Amino acid sequence: MICPDHIKTMLFSETKYGPRLACPIAGCTMVSWNGSLPADKSTRQARMNAHAVFDPIWKDGKVKRKKLYAELADYMGLKVSETHIGQFDKIQCESVEWFVNTYFKEIKT
């Protein structure tokens, strides 16, 4: 995998959290975990924020996971097979938060 910022091959390391690819350039925050698209620190935070609002809905059994992802895919104009928060950019992650806060506000609490 290539760092999109520096066009350098990312280096593999095994961590206690699983396999990780990281840019070899000092100071670059671009990494990839478990096959996700490479992301800088702010994109990774946006993905965590999106999961934090999205996942409780299906984990609490309020909506089936498959149905929730299908609805998110429809809302975002994506195929279900393309709807993975770990592949999203910051703007897409903000869309996940907006989707949840708008359409699932009443069942979040």
DRENLOSE-740212 format. One record per residue (C-alpha): x, y, z. Coordinates in nm, 3 decimals. Layout:
! residues N
<x:X&y:Y&z:Z>
...
//
This chain:
! residues 109
<x:0.000&y:0.000&z:0.000>
<x:0.121&y:0.350&z:-0.083>
<x:0.105&y:0.660&z:0.138>
<x:-0.112&y:0.901&z:-0.062>
<x:0.071&y:1.203&z:0.082>
<x:0.429&y:1.096&z:0.009>
<x:0.387&y:0.827&z:-0.259>
<x:0.602&y:0.592&z:-0.051>
<x:0.541&y:0.226&z:0.026>
<x:0.390&y:0.195&z:0.371>
<x:0.574&y:-0.023&z:0.623>
<x:0.408&y:-0.322&z:0.789>
<x:0.421&y:-0.382&z:1.164>
<x:0.236&y:-0.619&z:1.392>
<x:0.090&y:-0.445&z:1.697>
<x:-0.119&y:-0.555&z:1.993>
<x:-0.416&y:-0.402&z:1.804>
<x:-0.347&y:-0.597&z:1.485>
<x:-0.154&y:-0.542&z:1.163>
<x:-0.068&y:-0.183&z:1.075>
<x:0.080&y:-0.010&z:0.772>
<x:0.244&y:0.328&z:0.828>
<x:0.415&y:0.586&z:0.613>
<x:0.795&y:0.568&z:0.649>
<x:0.830&y:0.948&z:0.644>
<x:0.894&y:1.092&z:0.992>
<x:0.604&y:1.296&z:1.122>
<x:0.349&y:1.159&z:0.875>
<x:0.036&y:1.035&z:1.053>
<x:-0.090&y:0.829&z:0.757>
<x:-0.164&y:0.470&z:0.864>
<x:-0.387&y:0.181&z:0.765>
<x:-0.532&y:-0.073&z:1.009>
<x:-0.670&y:-0.409&z:0.902>
<x:-0.711&y:-0.321&z:0.536>
<x:-0.873&y:0.020&z:0.578>
<x:-0.781&y:0.293&z:0.334>
<x:-0.481&y:0.492&z:0.454>
<x:-0.591&y:0.780&z:0.673>
<x:-0.427&y:1.067&z:0.854>
<x:-0.495&y:1.138&z:1.220>
<x:-0.798&y:1.362&z:1.162>
<x:-0.960&y:1.112&z:0.923>
<x:-0.905&y:0.829&z:1.171>
<x:-1.070&y:1.043&z:1.441>
<x:-1.364&y:1.113&z:1.208>
<x:-1.402&y:0.738&z:1.149>
<x:-1.400&y:0.673&z:1.524>
<x:-1.662&y:0.944&z:1.575>
<x:-1.880&y:0.795&z:1.301>
<x:-1.855&y:0.448&z:1.455>
<x:-1.933&y:0.594&z:1.799>
<x:-2.273&y:0.722&z:1.685>
<x:-2.352&y:0.449&z:1.430>
<x:-2.254&y:0.125&z:1.605>
<x:-2.466&y:0.158&z:1.923>
<x:-2.782&y:0.148&z:1.711>
<x:-2.715&y:-0.200&z:1.578>
<x:-2.515&y:-0.327&z:1.878>
<x:-2.807&y:-0.249&z:2.109>
<x:-3.036&y:-0.443&z:1.875>
<x:-3.243&y:-0.135&z:1.793>
<x:-3.195&y:-0.198&z:1.421>
<x:-3.036&y:-0.499&z:1.252>
<x:-2.679&y:-0.422&z:1.141>
<x:-2.740&y:-0.529&z:0.781>
<x:-3.053&y:-0.311&z:0.756>
<x:-2.877&y:-0.011&z:0.909>
<x:-2.586&y:-0.038&z:0.664>
<x:-2.832&y:-0.076&z:0.375>
<x:-3.014&y:0.239&z:0.484>
<x:-2.684&y:0.428&z:0.520>
<x:-2.577&y:0.309&z:0.174>
<x:-2.904&y:0.430&z:0.025>
<x:-2.874&y:0.767&z:0.202>
<x:-2.516&y:0.814&z:0.079>
<x:-2.584&y:0.689&z:-0.273>
<x:-2.344&y:0.397&z:-0.236>
<x:-2.368&y:0.024&z:-0.291>
<x:-2.388&y:-0.170&z:0.034>
<x:-2.057&y:-0.333&z:-0.062>
<x:-1.897&y:0.015&z:-0.067>
<x:-2.040&y:0.121&z:0.268>
<x:-1.761&y:0.070&z:0.522>
<x:-1.678&y:0.347&z:0.766>
<x:-1.314&y:0.232&z:0.762>
<x:-1.302&y:0.327&z:0.395>
<x:-1.470&y:0.669&z:0.435>
<x:-1.310&y:1.011&z:0.416>
<x:-1.386&y:1.288&z:0.667>
<x:-1.683&y:1.428&z:0.475>
<x:-1.842&y:1.084&z:0.443>
<x:-1.792&y:1.031&z:0.817>
<x:-1.971&y:1.358&z:0.887>
<x:-2.253&y:1.229&z:0.667>
<x:-2.276&y:0.918&z:0.887>
<x:-2.313&y:1.135&z:1.196>
<x:-2.576&y:1.352&z:1.025>
<x:-2.765&y:1.042&z:0.906>
<x:-2.775&y:0.895&z:1.256>
<x:-2.862&y:1.222&z:1.429>
<x:-3.139&y:1.295&z:1.180>
<x:-3.300&y:0.958&z:1.116>
<x:-3.226&y:0.770&z:1.438>
<x:-3.238&y:1.049&z:1.695>
<x:-3.540&y:0.900&z:1.869>
<x:-3.387&y:0.552&z:1.913>
<x:-3.035&y:0.662&z:2.008>
<x:-3.132&y:0.730&z:2.367>
//
